[in-house]
Amino acid sequence: MHELLETLLPKFNQAFKSNVKITEVTVFSLQLSVKEALIMTNRQIYLLKKSFLGMKTYCFPLGEVDLRLTENELRVTSEQHSFNTTIKILDSRKRSLLTMALEKFSQIKNQS
């Protein structure tokens, strides 16, 4: 399980800590790029995006978000929240970690 917990850049870590509830347990955290991080707890998916204007935190309950990995992209979609974004994943190590993380996401999502 420890291979799915990457150390996040300080700004991402701070944004996550200010949004996560004390009752949540982190399942995986991945620094996808210098501008994006993806974190899954036992209850929520957090997508953290750094932009010119600052840090934006998107938070979705597990049952209300869909994560799909294509060859070089992660698609994050939530119909309930009218959210759709694509993140390029060019690093093969990140793709491998993300594949393992998405398997865990599917298992936990199906249990809820």
PyMOL CGO cylinders between C-alpha atoms (Angstrom):
from pymol import cmd
from pymol.cgo import CYLINDER

trace = [
    CYLINDER, 0.00, 0.00, 0.00, 2.85, 2.42, 0.69, 0.3, 1, 1, 1, 1, 1, 1,
    CYLINDER, 2.85, 2.42, 0.69, 3.77, 2.56, -3.01, 0.3, 1, 1, 1, 1, 1, 1,
    CYLINDER, 3.77, 2.56, -3.01, 0.46, 4.36, -3.58, 0.3, 1, 1, 1, 1, 1, 1,
    CYLINDER, 0.46, 4.36, -3.58, 1.27, 7.17, -1.15, 0.3, 1, 1, 1, 1, 1, 1,
    CYLINDER, 1.27, 7.17, -1.15, 3.53, 9.71, -2.78, 0.3, 1, 1, 1, 1, 1, 1,
    CYLINDER, 3.53, 9.71, -2.78, 4.75, 12.78, -0.99, 0.3, 1, 1, 1, 1, 1, 1,
    CYLINDER, 4.75, 12.78, -0.99, 2.90, 15.79, -2.38, 0.3, 1, 1, 1, 1, 1, 1,
    CYLINDER, 2.90, 15.79, -2.38, 4.41, 19.19, -3.02, 0.3, 1, 1, 1, 1, 1, 1,
    CYLINDER, 4.41, 19.19, -3.02, 3.89, 21.40, 0.07, 0.3, 1, 1, 1, 1, 1, 1,
    CYLINDER, 3.89, 21.40, 0.07, 1.16, 23.57, -1.49, 0.3, 1, 1, 1, 1, 1, 1,
    CYLINDER, 1.16, 23.57, -1.49, -0.85, 20.48, -2.48, 0.3, 1, 1, 1, 1, 1, 1,
    CYLINDER, -0.85, 20.48, -2.48, -0.36, 18.89, 0.92, 0.3, 1, 1, 1, 1, 1, 1,
    CYLINDER, -0.36, 18.89, 0.92, -1.53, 22.08, 2.64, 0.3, 1, 1, 1, 1, 1, 1,
    CYLINDER, -1.53, 22.08, 2.64, -4.61, 22.38, 0.39, 0.3, 1, 1, 1, 1, 1, 1,
    CYLINDER, -4.61, 22.38, 0.39, -5.52, 18.74, 1.03, 0.3, 1, 1, 1, 1, 1, 1,
    CYLINDER, -5.52, 18.74, 1.03, -5.09, 19.00, 4.79, 0.3, 1, 1, 1, 1, 1, 1,
    CYLINDER, -5.09, 19.00, 4.79, -7.31, 22.06, 4.91, 0.3, 1, 1, 1, 1, 1, 1,
    CYLINDER, -7.31, 22.06, 4.91, -10.12, 20.22, 3.07, 0.3, 1, 1, 1, 1, 1, 1,
    CYLINDER, -10.12, 20.22, 3.07, -9.98, 16.63, 4.33, 0.3, 1, 1, 1, 1, 1, 1,
    CYLINDER, -9.98, 16.63, 4.33, -12.17, 15.59, 7.25, 0.3, 1, 1, 1, 1, 1, 1,
    CYLINDER, -12.17, 15.59, 7.25, -10.55, 14.02, 10.30, 0.3, 1, 1, 1, 1, 1, 1,
    CYLINDER, -10.55, 14.02, 10.30, -12.62, 10.84, 9.83, 0.3, 1, 1, 1, 1, 1, 1,
    CYLINDER, -12.62, 10.84, 9.83, -11.20, 10.16, 6.35, 0.3, 1, 1, 1, 1, 1, 1,
    CYLINDER, -11.20, 10.16, 6.35, -8.36, 7.71, 5.73, 0.3, 1, 1, 1, 1, 1, 1,
    CYLINDER, -8.36, 7.71, 5.73, -6.05, 8.31, 2.76, 0.3, 1, 1, 1, 1, 1, 1,
    CYLINDER, -6.05, 8.31, 2.76, -6.00, 5.34, 0.38, 0.3, 1, 1, 1, 1, 1, 1,
    CYLINDER, -6.00, 5.34, 0.38, -3.68, 6.83, -2.24, 0.3, 1, 1, 1, 1, 1, 1,
    CYLINDER, -3.68, 6.83, -2.24, -2.02, 10.11, -3.11, 0.3, 1, 1, 1, 1, 1, 1,
    CYLINDER, -2.02, 10.11, -3.11, -0.30, 10.78, -6.41, 0.3, 1, 1, 1, 1, 1, 1,
    CYLINDER, -0.30, 10.78, -6.41, 1.49, 13.89, -7.60, 0.3, 1, 1, 1, 1, 1, 1,
    CYLINDER, 1.49, 13.89, -7.60, 0.47, 13.68, -11.28, 0.3, 1, 1, 1, 1, 1, 1,
    CYLINDER, 0.47, 13.68, -11.28, 2.42, 16.74, -12.40, 0.3, 1, 1, 1, 1, 1, 1,
    CYLINDER, 2.42, 16.74, -12.40, 3.73, 19.99, -10.95, 0.3, 1, 1, 1, 1, 1, 1,
    CYLINDER, 3.73, 19.99, -10.95, 0.22, 21.39, -11.41, 0.3, 1, 1, 1, 1, 1, 1,
    CYLINDER, 0.22, 21.39, -11.41, -2.01, 18.45, -10.40, 0.3, 1, 1, 1, 1, 1, 1,
    CYLINDER, -2.01, 18.45, -10.40, -2.37, 15.93, -7.59, 0.3, 1, 1, 1, 1, 1, 1,
    CYLINDER, -2.37, 15.93, -7.59, -4.95, 13.19, -7.07, 0.3, 1, 1, 1, 1, 1, 1,
    CYLINDER, -4.95, 13.19, -7.07, -5.86, 11.86, -3.63, 0.3, 1, 1, 1, 1, 1, 1,
    CYLINDER, -5.86, 11.86, -3.63, -8.40, 9.23, -2.67, 0.3, 1, 1, 1, 1, 1, 1,
    CYLINDER, -8.40, 9.23, -2.67, -9.67, 8.71, 0.84, 0.3, 1, 1, 1, 1, 1, 1,
    CYLINDER, -9.67, 8.71, 0.84, -12.10, 6.06, 2.02, 0.3, 1, 1, 1, 1, 1, 1,
    CYLINDER, -12.10, 6.06, 2.02, -14.92, 8.52, 1.20, 0.3, 1, 1, 1, 1, 1, 1,
    CYLINDER, -14.92, 8.52, 1.20, -13.81, 11.10, -1.38, 0.3, 1, 1, 1, 1, 1, 1,
    CYLINDER, -13.81, 11.10, -1.38, -11.66, 11.82, -4.41, 0.3, 1, 1, 1, 1, 1, 1,
    CYLINDER, -11.66, 11.82, -4.41, -9.69, 15.07, -4.26, 0.3, 1, 1, 1, 1, 1, 1,
    CYLINDER, -9.69, 15.07, -4.26, -8.27, 16.66, -7.40, 0.3, 1, 1, 1, 1, 1, 1,
    CYLINDER, -8.27, 16.66, -7.40, -5.92, 19.52, -6.62, 0.3, 1, 1, 1, 1, 1, 1,
    CYLINDER, -5.92, 19.52, -6.62, -5.00, 21.88, -9.46, 0.3, 1, 1, 1, 1, 1, 1,
    CYLINDER, -5.00, 21.88, -9.46, -2.54, 24.73, -9.27, 0.3, 1, 1, 1, 1, 1, 1,
    CYLINDER, -2.54, 24.73, -9.27, -3.22, 27.65, -11.59, 0.3, 1, 1, 1, 1, 1, 1,
    CYLINDER, -3.22, 27.65, -11.59, -2.05, 31.18, -12.12, 0.3, 1, 1, 1, 1, 1, 1,
    CYLINDER, -2.05, 31.18, -12.12, -4.67, 32.39, -9.62, 0.3, 1, 1, 1, 1, 1, 1,
    CYLINDER, -4.67, 32.39, -9.62, -3.81, 29.89, -6.89, 0.3, 1, 1, 1, 1, 1, 1,
    CYLINDER, -3.81, 29.89, -6.89, -4.83, 26.41, -5.77, 0.3, 1, 1, 1, 1, 1, 1,
    CYLINDER, -4.83, 26.41, -5.77, -8.22, 24.89, -6.64, 0.3, 1, 1, 1, 1, 1, 1,
    CYLINDER, -8.22, 24.89, -6.64, -9.51, 21.84, -4.76, 0.3, 1, 1, 1, 1, 1, 1,
    CYLINDER, -9.51, 21.84, -4.76, -12.20, 19.67, -6.31, 0.3, 1, 1, 1, 1, 1, 1,
    CYLINDER, -12.20, 19.67, -6.31, -13.79, 17.11, -4.00, 0.3, 1, 1, 1, 1, 1, 1,
    CYLINDER, -13.79, 17.11, -4.00, -16.18, 14.35, -5.06, 0.3, 1, 1, 1, 1, 1, 1,
    CYLINDER, -16.18, 14.35, -5.06, -17.83, 11.51, -3.12, 0.3, 1, 1, 1, 1, 1, 1,
    CYLINDER, -17.83, 11.51, -3.12, -16.55, 8.16, -4.43, 0.3, 1, 1, 1, 1, 1, 1,
    CYLINDER, -16.55, 8.16, -4.43, -19.89, 7.20, -5.98, 0.3, 1, 1, 1, 1, 1, 1,
    CYLINDER, -19.89, 7.20, -5.98, -20.18, 10.48, -7.89, 0.3, 1, 1, 1, 1, 1, 1,
    CYLINDER, -20.18, 10.48, -7.89, -16.93, 10.49, -9.86, 0.3, 1, 1, 1, 1, 1, 1,
    CYLINDER, -16.93, 10.49, -9.86, -15.55, 8.45, -12.73, 0.3, 1, 1, 1, 1, 1, 1,
    CYLINDER, -15.55, 8.45, -12.73, -11.79, 8.07, -13.29, 0.3, 1, 1, 1, 1, 1, 1,
    CYLINDER, -11.79, 8.07, -13.29, -10.57, 6.58, -16.58, 0.3, 1, 1, 1, 1, 1, 1,
    CYLINDER, -10.57, 6.58, -16.58, -7.00, 6.16, -17.74, 0.3, 1, 1, 1, 1, 1, 1,
    CYLINDER, -7.00, 6.16, -17.74, -6.25, 6.09, -21.45, 0.3, 1, 1, 1, 1, 1, 1,
    CYLINDER, -6.25, 6.09, -21.45, -2.74, 5.70, -22.83, 0.3, 1, 1, 1, 1, 1, 1,
    CYLINDER, -2.74, 5.70, -22.83, -1.50, 9.17, -21.85, 0.3, 1, 1, 1, 1, 1, 1,
    CYLINDER, -1.50, 9.17, -21.85, -4.46, 10.82, -20.12, 0.3, 1, 1, 1, 1, 1, 1,
    CYLINDER, -4.46, 10.82, -20.12, -6.53, 10.59, -16.98, 0.3, 1, 1, 1, 1, 1, 1,
    CYLINDER, -6.53, 10.59, -16.98, -10.15, 11.63, -17.45, 0.3, 1, 1, 1, 1, 1, 1,
    CYLINDER, -10.15, 11.63, -17.45, -12.01, 12.82, -14.36, 0.3, 1, 1, 1, 1, 1, 1,
    CYLINDER, -12.01, 12.82, -14.36, -15.77, 13.13, -14.82, 0.3, 1, 1, 1, 1, 1, 1,
    CYLINDER, -15.77, 13.13, -14.82, -18.64, 13.82, -12.45, 0.3, 1, 1, 1, 1, 1, 1,
    CYLINDER, -18.64, 13.82, -12.45, -22.07, 14.22, -14.01, 0.3, 1, 1, 1, 1, 1, 1,
    CYLINDER, -22.07, 14.22, -14.01, -23.64, 15.17, -10.66, 0.3, 1, 1, 1, 1, 1, 1,
    CYLINDER, -23.64, 15.17, -10.66, -21.20, 18.09, -10.34, 0.3, 1, 1, 1, 1, 1, 1,
    CYLINDER, -21.20, 18.09, -10.34, -21.01, 18.96, -14.08, 0.3, 1, 1, 1, 1, 1, 1,
    CYLINDER, -21.01, 18.96, -14.08, -17.26, 18.40, -13.99, 0.3, 1, 1, 1, 1, 1, 1,
    CYLINDER, -17.26, 18.40, -13.99, -15.05, 17.05, -16.75, 0.3, 1, 1, 1, 1, 1, 1,
    CYLINDER, -15.05, 17.05, -16.75, -11.28, 17.40, -17.10, 0.3, 1, 1, 1, 1, 1, 1,
    CYLINDER, -11.28, 17.40, -17.10, -8.37, 15.61, -18.73, 0.3, 1, 1, 1, 1, 1, 1,
    CYLINDER, -8.37, 15.61, -18.73, -4.87, 15.43, -17.27, 0.3, 1, 1, 1, 1, 1, 1,
    CYLINDER, -4.87, 15.43, -17.27, -1.90, 14.38, -19.39, 0.3, 1, 1, 1, 1, 1, 1,
    CYLINDER, -1.90, 14.38, -19.39, 0.21, 11.62, -17.81, 0.3, 1, 1, 1, 1, 1, 1,
    CYLINDER, 0.21, 11.62, -17.81, 3.48, 11.39, -19.72, 0.3, 1, 1, 1, 1, 1, 1,
    CYLINDER, 3.48, 11.39, -19.72, 5.65, 9.67, -17.11, 0.3, 1, 1, 1, 1, 1, 1,
    CYLINDER, 5.65, 9.67, -17.11, 5.44, 5.86, -17.39, 0.3, 1, 1, 1, 1, 1, 1,
    CYLINDER, 5.44, 5.86, -17.39, 6.07, 5.44, -13.65, 0.3, 1, 1, 1, 1, 1, 1,
    CYLINDER, 6.07, 5.44, -13.65, 3.13, 7.73, -12.89, 0.3, 1, 1, 1, 1, 1, 1,
    CYLINDER, 3.13, 7.73, -12.89, 0.94, 5.75, -15.31, 0.3, 1, 1, 1, 1, 1, 1,
    CYLINDER, 0.94, 5.75, -15.31, 1.86, 2.51, -13.53, 0.3, 1, 1, 1, 1, 1, 1,
    CYLINDER, 1.86, 2.51, -13.53, 1.10, 3.97, -10.10, 0.3, 1, 1, 1, 1, 1, 1,
    CYLINDER, 1.10, 3.97, -10.10, -2.12, 5.46, -11.41, 0.3, 1, 1, 1, 1, 1, 1,
    CYLINDER, -2.12, 5.46, -11.41, -3.18, 2.09, -12.84, 0.3, 1, 1, 1, 1, 1, 1,
    CYLINDER, -3.18, 2.09, -12.84, -2.71, 0.48, -9.43, 0.3, 1, 1, 1, 1, 1, 1,
    CYLINDER, -2.71, 0.48, -9.43, -4.53, 3.36, -7.74, 0.3, 1, 1, 1, 1, 1, 1,
    CYLINDER, -4.53, 3.36, -7.74, -7.48, 3.10, -10.13, 0.3, 1, 1, 1, 1, 1, 1,
    CYLINDER, -7.48, 3.10, -10.13, -7.79, -0.62, -9.38, 0.3, 1, 1, 1, 1, 1, 1,
    CYLINDER, -7.79, -0.62, -9.38, -8.06, 0.27, -5.69, 0.3, 1, 1, 1, 1, 1, 1,
    CYLINDER, -8.06, 0.27, -5.69, -10.57, 3.02, -6.56, 0.3, 1, 1, 1, 1, 1, 1,
    CYLINDER, -10.57, 3.02, -6.56, -12.75, 0.49, -8.42, 0.3, 1, 1, 1, 1, 1, 1,
    CYLINDER, -12.75, 0.49, -8.42, -12.65, -1.97, -5.53, 0.3, 1, 1, 1, 1, 1, 1,
    CYLINDER, -12.65, -1.97, -5.53, -13.63, 0.62, -2.91, 0.3, 1, 1, 1, 1, 1, 1,
    CYLINDER, -13.63, 0.62, -2.91, -16.22, 2.30, -5.15, 0.3, 1, 1, 1, 1, 1, 1,
    CYLINDER, -16.22, 2.30, -5.15, -17.93, -1.05, -5.79, 0.3, 1, 1, 1, 1, 1, 1,
    CYLINDER, -17.93, -1.05, -5.79, -18.07, -1.78, -2.05, 0.3, 1, 1, 1, 1, 1, 1,
    CYLINDER, -18.07, -1.78, -2.05, -19.94, 1.44, -1.28, 0.3, 1, 1, 1, 1, 1, 1,
]
cmd.load_cgo(trace, "trace")
